[in-house]
């Protein structure tokens, strides 16, 4: 059993005030272990949220899971990521994803014809800049000749959002971290990890570590777990790429029936519910499948009962994880 696996927290909604994120960040700061993750926010920008927390003295490891490539040039992405690392004083995980074709069209005028190529170019440019190189890159999607101004900062790891084997194989060749979301434990071990290893072997490098975002909710009196699953996962369950991944992993989910998909998540244990100790035990399925960092996602409870209830769940689950693993 991988007892050294990191347990972290995802702040899963787009905040409108730093006070909404603060209790979660302070929970990690008090615990002294784990990373604060946040996805793309189109309200308060994700990087500025992290910078604000650092400015308030809440300095913890941080990571984006994931920000969306169409929103910023890879040069700006490298500057933003290094800025968070410098301000927080901790290594930063810059998780990047291509977004949906509709989002790409809305911002870029057309969808990526070759999303894997777009992401490979994006990561290649970011890595060169972060390593202090003069980057000369003429690609299908990204072109530049530039370097970054020098700045002493902790390391920036580049992550890629990974759901299916083709992206996993590419991530194995270029990324430091594969960030997966709502992925069944067995599917990670059976499908994604071999693809990551193949891509890494072809590139002659070490395979990326895996950080997996897992929906969690403590079973409490009067709490409807299926309602929480629908509130927490419903948006992703309307997306073709997420439901395709889930069906590959043995979970019957279809974009035209997200409520049934949420129920299937609960039945399959992909939406992890129970007592805090039962949840901690269930999370070991991810550790045993090869996941390096389990990221607790309280979206279901937060969306149905509010921030206080979500933080209470996180406190109780982390305490159970610490009892189990020390």
C-alpha positions in Angstrom: 0.0 0.0 0.0 1.3 3.4 -1.0 1.2 5.0 2.4 3.3 8.0 1.3 0.7 9.3 -1.2 -0.1 12.9 -0.7 -3.6 13.9 0.3 -4.6 17.4 -1.0 -7.8 19.5 -1.4 -9.5 20.9 -4.5 -11.4 24.2 -4.1 -14.0 23.3 -6.7 -16.0 26.4 -7.5 -15.3 29.8 -9.0 -15.1 32.2 -6.1 -16.2 35.7 -6.0 -14.3 36.6 -2.8 -11.0 35.4 -1.3 -12.8 34.7 1.9 -14.5 31.7 0.3 -11.2 30.0 -0.4 -9.5 31.1 2.9 -10.9 28.4 5.2 -9.8 25.6 2.9 -6.3 27.1 2.5 -6.0 27.6 6.3 -7.1 24.0 6.9 -4.1 22.8 4.8 -1.8 25.3 6.5 -2.7 24.1 9.9 -2.3 20.5 8.8 1.1 21.2 7.4 0.7 18.8 4.5 -1.1 18.7 1.2 -1.6 21.0 -1.8 -4.4 23.5 -2.5 -5.7 22.9 -6.0 -8.1 25.1 -8.0 -9.5 24.8 -11.5 -10.0 27.5 -14.0 -11.9 30.4 -12.5 -13.6 32.9 -14.8 -14.6 35.1 -11.9 -11.6 35.7 -9.7 -8.6 34.5 -11.7 -7.0 31.3 -10.3 -3.4 32.7 -10.2 -4.6 35.9 -8.5 -6.4 33.9 -5.9 -3.2 32.0 -5.1 -1.2 35.3 -5.0 -3.8 36.9 -2.6 -3.6 33.9 -0.2 0.2 34.2 -0.2 -0.1 37.9 0.5 -2.3 37.1 3.5 0.4 34.8 4.9 -1.3 31.6 3.9 1.6 30.0 2.1 1.0 26.4 1.1 1.8 24.3 -2.0 -0.6 25.1 -4.8 -1.6 23.8 -8.2 -4.1 24.4 -11.0 -6.2 21.5 -12.0 -6.6 22.8 -14.7 -6.4 26.2 -16.3 -7.5 26.5 -19.9 -4.9 27.0 -22.6 -7.0 29.1 -25.0 -7.2 31.8 -22.3 -3.5 32.7 -22.3 -0.3 32.5 -24.3 2.2 29.9 -23.0 4.6 32.8 -22.2 2.0 34.4 -19.9 1.2 31.0 -18.4 4.9 30.5 -17.5 5.0 34.0 -15.9 1.8 33.4 -13.9 3.0 29.9 -12.7 6.4 31.1 -11.7 4.9 34.1 -9.9 2.7 31.9 -7.7 5.8 29.7 -6.9 7.8 32.8 -6.0 5.1 34.4 -3.9 4.0 31.2 -2.1 7.5 30.0 -1.5 6.5 26.5 -2.6 6.8 24.5 -5.9 3.8 25.1 -8.0 1.9 22.7 -10.3 0.8 24.5 -13.5 -1.9 22.1 -14.7 -3.0 22.9 -18.3 -6.0 21.6 -20.3 -7.2 22.3 -23.8 -10.8 23.1 -22.8 -13.8 21.9 -24.9 -14.0 22.5 -28.6 -16.9 25.0 -28.0 -14.7 27.0 -25.6 -11.8 26.9 -28.1 -14.1 28.2 -30.9 -15.5 30.9 -28.7 -12.0 32.3 -27.9 -9.9 31.4 -30.8 -12.3 31.4 -33.7 -11.9 27.7 -34.4 -11.4 24.5 -32.3 -8.0 22.8 -32.2 -7.9 20.5 -35.1 -5.1 18.6 -33.3 -5.6 19.1 -29.6 -2.7 16.8 -28.7 -0.4 18.8 -30.9 -1.6 22.0 -29.4 -1.0 20.8 -25.9 2.4 19.4 -26.7 3.5 22.7 -28.2 2.1 24.6 -25.2 4.0 22.5 -22.7 7.2 22.5 -24.8 7.2 26.3 -24.9 6.4 26.7 -21.2 9.1 24.3 -20.2 11.8 26.0 -22.2 10.9 29.4 -20.8 10.8 28.1 -17.2 14.2 26.5 -17.7 15.6 29.9 -18.7 16.1 29.1 -22.3 15.8 31.4 -25.3 12.8 29.5 -26.9 12.6 29.5 -30.7 9.5 27.6 -31.6 7.6 27.6 -34.8 4.6 25.4 -34.4 1.2 24.8 -35.8 -0.5 26.5 -32.8 2.2 28.4 -30.9 5.2 30.3 -32.3 7.6 32.6 -30.5 11.2 33.6 -30.1 11.6 34.8 -26.5 13.0 34.2 -23.0 11.8 35.1 -19.6 13.4 37.7 -17.3 15.4 35.9 -14.5 13.7 35.4 -11.2 14.6 33.1 -8.3 11.6 30.9 -7.5 10.8 27.4 -6.4 10.2 24.8 -9.1 7.2 24.9 -11.4 6.0 21.5 -12.5 3.9 21.4 -15.6 0.8 19.3 -15.5 -1.7 18.1 -18.2 -5.3 17.3 -17.7 -5.6 13.6 -18.6 -8.7 11.5 -19.1 -8.0 9.1 -21.9 -5.0 7.0 -23.1 -4.0 9.1 -26.1 -3.6 12.2 -23.9 -1.9 10.1 -21.2 0.6 8.9 -23.7 1.4 12.4 -24.8 1.6 13.6 -21.2 4.0 10.8 -20.5 6.3 12.3 -23.0 6.2 16.0 -21.9 4.5 16.6 -18.5 5.6 16.4 -14.9 2.1 15.7 -13.5 -0.9 14.0 -15.0 -4.0 15.5 -13.5 -7.1 13.3 -13.7 -10.6 14.1 -12.6 -13.4 11.7 -11.6 -11.4 8.8 -13.0 -12.2 5.3 -11.6 -9.2 3.8 -9.7 -9.1 0.7 -11.7 -9.2 2.6 -15.0 -6.2 4.7 -13.9 -4.2 1.6 -13.1 -5.3 -0.5 -16.1 -5.4 2.2 -18.9 -3.9 5.5 -18.0 -0.7 4.5 -16.1 0.4 2.1 -18.9 -0.1 4.9 -21.5 1.8 7.4 -19.4 4.7 4.8 -19.1 4.7 4.2 -22.8 4.9 7.9 -23.6 7.7 8.4 -21.1 9.7 5.4 -22.4 9.4 6.7 -26.0 10.7 10.1 -24.8 13.5 8.6 -22.6 12.2 10.2 -19.5 10.6 9.4 -16.1 6.8 9.0 -16.2 4.8 11.9 -14.7 3.4 11.5 -11.3 -0.4 11.2 -11.1 -2.7 13.6 -9.1 -6.4 12.4 -9.1 -9.3 14.6 -8.1 -11.9 12.5 -6.2 -15.4 13.5 -5.3 -16.0 12.9 -1.5 -18.9 13.4 0.9 -19.4 12.2 4.5 -22.6 10.3 5.0 -24.4 12.4 7.7 -27.9 12.2 9.1 -30.4 13.7 6.6 -27.8 14.1 3.8 -28.8 12.9 0.4 -25.6 11.5 -1.2 -27.1 11.1 -4.6 -28.3 14.7 -4.6 -24.7 15.7 -3.6 -23.3 13.7 -6.4 -25.6 15.4 -8.9 -24.7 18.8 -7.6 -21.0 18.1 -7.5 -20.5 16.2 -10.8 -23.5 17.2 -12.9 -21.6 19.7 -15.1 -18.9 17.2 -16.0 -21.4 14.4 -16.6 -22.9 16.5 -19.4 -19.6 16.4 -21.3 -18.9 13.8 -23.9 -15.2 13.4 -23.0 -15.9 12.8 -19.3 -18.7 10.3 -19.9 -16.7 8.5 -22.6 -13.9 8.1 -20.0 -16.3 6.8 -17.4 -17.8 4.2 -19.7 -14.2 3.1 -20.5 -13.8 2.7 -16.8 -17.0 0.7 -16.4 -19.3 3.4 -15.2 -22.5 3.8 -17.2 -22.7 7.6 -17.8 -24.1 9.5 -20.8 -24.2 13.2 -21.4 -28.0 13.2 -22.1 -28.7 11.9 -18.6 -26.4 13.4 -16.0 -28.6 12.4 -13.0 -28.3 8.8 -13.9 -24.6 9.3 -14.4 -24.3 10.7 -10.9 -26.2 7.8 -9.5 -23.8 5.5 -11.3 -20.8 7.3 -9.8 -22.2 6.7 -6.3 -22.9 3.0 -7.1 -19.4 2.5 -8.5 -17.7 4.3 -5.6 -16.2 6.9 -7.9 -18.2 9.5 -5.8 -16.7 8.3 -2.5 -19.1 8.5 0.4 -19.4 7.0 3.9 -18.0 7.7 7.3 -14.7 9.5 7.3 -12.9 6.3 8.1 -14.7 4.5 5.3 -13.8 7.2 2.9 -10.1 7.1 4.0 -10.1 3.3 3.4 -11.8 3.8 -0.1 -9.2 6.3 -1.1 -6.5 3.6 -0.7 -7.9 2.1 -3.9 -6.4 5.1 -5.7 -3.2 4.8 -3.9 -2.9 1.1 -4.7 -3.7 1.8 -8.3 -0.6 4.0 -8.6 -1.9 7.5 -7.8 0.7 9.7 -6.2 -1.6 12.5 -4.9 -5.3 12.1 -4.0 -7.1 15.4 -4.2 -10.3 15.6 -2.2 -13.2 17.4 -4.0 -16.1 18.5 -1.7 -18.1 20.0 -4.5 -21.3 18.0 -3.9 -21.6 19.1 -0.2 -20.3 22.6 -0.9 -22.9 23.2 -3.6 -25.8 21.7 -1.6 -25.0 22.8 2.0 -22.5 25.6 1.8 -18.8 26.2 2.6 -19.0 25.4 6.3 -20.4 21.9 5.6 -17.7 21.3 3.0 -14.9 22.3 5.2 -16.3 20.1 8.0 -16.2 17.1 5.7 -12.6 17.9 4.6 -11.5 18.2 8.3 -13.0 14.9 9.2 -11.7 13.1 6.1 -8.2 14.4 6.5 -8.2 13.4 10.2 -9.3 9.9 9.2 -6.6 9.7 6.5 -4.0 10.8 9.0 -5.1 8.2 11.6 -4.9 5.6 8.9 -1.5 6.6 7.5 0.1 8.7 10.2 
